[in-house]
Amino acid sequence: MYLLGIDIGTSSCKVALFDLAGEAIAQASESYPVFYPQEGWVEQNPGDWWQAACEATKKLIEQLKIDSSEIAGIGVAGQSWSAIPMSADGQVLANTPIWMDTRAVDICQELEEQIGEERLFQLCGNPLQPAYTLPKILWYKKHQPEMYQKIDKILQSNSYIVYQLTGCFSQDVSQGYGYQSFDMRKGTYDQTICQDLGIPLEILPDIFVCHEVVGKVTDEAALQTGLTAGIPVVAGGLDSACGALGTGAIQAGETQEQGGQAGGMGICLDTYQADKRLILSNHVVPNKWLLQGGTVGGGGVLNWLEKQLGDAEKLTAAKNNTNSFIELSSLAEKVSPGSDGLIFLPYMAGERSPIWNPKAKGVYYGLDFSKTKGHLIRSGMEGVAYSLKHNLETAQQAGAEVSLLRAMGGAANSEVWTQIKSDVTGKEIRVVNTDTTTTLGAALLAGVGTGVYTDFEEAVAKTVTYGRTHYPNPELADVYRAGYQKYLAIYEGLKDLMC
C-alpha cells in the first residue's frame, strides 16, 4: 500500500510515492515557466501545473512499474495566494497571479478606505496586502470585468489539481487565510464581509478540512496521469503547512524552517494568535494554527545566483559528479563569516513579512575590489538568514517562543547555509531526513483522511525522522549581531528610495 503526494511549487511540480513508513519509493518532477508581463505582475498558467503533474505522475508509475491501484490516497500541497478564475465548465479563464504578484496595490488602498484594514484584520488575522488572494479577485472585477463575469469559482493551486483529479471544486481550510472575507477562528466565509466587498459567495468553493476526501480520481484523470480511477483524493493544503506536517511540527511551539524557493518559518500554535507583521493560517492539522514568517528570499536566491554566475560551477560539478549548488556552497564556505562586511538584502520580488513592502529591492552593500564570487554567494546566504532572524524576532515580540527549528527544502541540503542560519538566529536546527518534506506532508493528509493512520500523531511517529543537527557557534555571535543590525539599518536607509 502506498500514498501519493503532489506539490505545486513555484518552479516545478514534485510528485512522490511513499510507503507507510514515510520512505519515498519514487519521485519525479516537471518544471514550468513563471511569467513577468509587467512591473509587479508575476503569473503562471494553471494548465502548466496540471500538465506537469500528469507527466511527473506517469514517469513515477512507469519508473516503478507498480499497479497504481495499490495507492490508498492522494494529497496535494500548493503554493499560496493563487486566484484561479474558473468557468462553470471547468475552463481556466486567465493566468493566475501567484504569491509574488503585487499588482493589486490600488485595490488594497481602496479597501482600506472603504472597509478599513482593522475590520478585515480582526476577521481574518492577516494584513491587507496585494499579494493575497482577495485583492487579486477584486482586481479582476475592476480591471478585467468581462472575464470576471464569467467566473464560476476561484481556486487555489492545490484545489485546482484536486479539481482536475476529481471534477470537484473545493477550498481547503489552510488556504482560507488568503481571503479577507474568511473568519480565521471559525474556518468559514463571513457573509456580511463578502457582501460589503462585493464578492458573491457563490464563487467561493465549499470549505473542506485538509485531510477530508473531496472525491476520487475520474476516468479522464486516470487516462492523463496513469493512475487508477477511483483512488480517494483529499483536499490537501498550503505548501508550508504540509511542509510543517512533514517535519513533524504538529504540537504547539514546534517550528518548521522553510528553505524552498521562498524562505521563512512556521510556528505551530494551539491558540489563535494574530500579528499584523506576520502571516497566520490554519494548520493542515485540525484545531492548530501556523504563525508564519514568509519571505521572498529563500532557495530562490541561490537559484538566481546559479543562473547568473554559476556556469563555472556547472562545469566543475560535471567533473566532480556533484551539482552546481554543492559547488556554490563550497565557495561560500571559504569566505569568512560576515562576508567581510558585504551585506545582502534578499528582497528580489518585493518583500513579505515582516516589512510588507511590495516595492522593496534586492541590494548588495559593501562591494569593493576585494570581494569575490564566494562573497556574493555567502552574503546572499547570510541575507536570507537575516530575514529569517527578522521574522523570528517579530514572532517572539508577538509572544511565540522558539528554541528549535526543523529545516526542510532544498536549502537544507547545504550544510554551510544551514549552519549560517543557526549562527545568525542562535537556534538549534534539526534537518529532516528527506528532500520530500512537503510531498510527504501532503501524502500524510491522504493517509489520515483514508484511515491508513488513526491520527496525525501516529502518522508523524511512523514517518518523520531527522538527520543532521546544527548548533549555533557562540564565537560568531558578535559578528552576526553586527551584520544583522547593519542589515536592518540598510533597509531603513534605502526604503524611501525603493519605488
Secondary structure, DSSP 8 states (H G I E B T S, - for coil): -EEEEEEE-SSEEEEEEE-TTS-EEEEEEEE---B--STT--EE-HHHHHHHHHHHHHHHHHHHT--GGGEEEEEEEE-S---EEE-TTS-B-S-EE-TT--TTHHHHHHHHHHT-HHHHHHHHSS---TTSHHHHHHHHHHH-HHHHHT-SEEE-HHHHHHHHHHS---EEGGGGGG-TTEETTTTEE-HHHHHHHT--GGGS--EE-TTSEEEE--HHHHHHH---TT-EEE--EEHHHHHHHHHT--STT-EEEEESSSEEEEEEESS----TTSEEEE-SSTT-EEEEEEES-SHHHHHHHHHHH-HHHHHHHHHHTS-HHHHHHHHHHTS-TTGGG-EEE--TT-B-TTT-BTT---EEES--TT--HHHHHHHHHHHHHHHHHHHHHHHHHTT----EEEEESGGGG-HHHHHHHHHHHT-EEEEES-S-HHHHHHHHHHHHHTTSSSSHHHHHHHH--EEEEE---GGGHHHHHHHHHHHHHHHHHHGGG--
